Amino acid sequence: MVREFFYGGDRFRATVHGRPGKEEIFIVQVLEDDEEGAEISLDRFEDPGNDPGAPLESVLTMLVDRMRGEQGLPATPVGEAFRWSEGRVLARVHSGIQH
């Protein structure tokens, strides 16, 4: 899945593939004029701290907060909730289950 979301007043693009709870996730901050900014990735399959039951949205916000800290970007403002960008599903891929 490639889908945009908003969090902390910024727009991001998430590329997610794999089984739920074991996905490989790439996040890119989308700047003005659709330029790409900061990025971060996580392989939940190999991450020893992964909670496979954690919702994808929680993992995405955790990654954005980590990226902001690691790259010296401003922290997420309090109360700036996560929301998917409606109508901006850029690509859908299979669920990872082979039939």
Helices and strands as residue ranges (DSSP letters): E 2-7, E 10-17, E 24-30, G 32-34, E 36-43, H 56-70, E 83-91
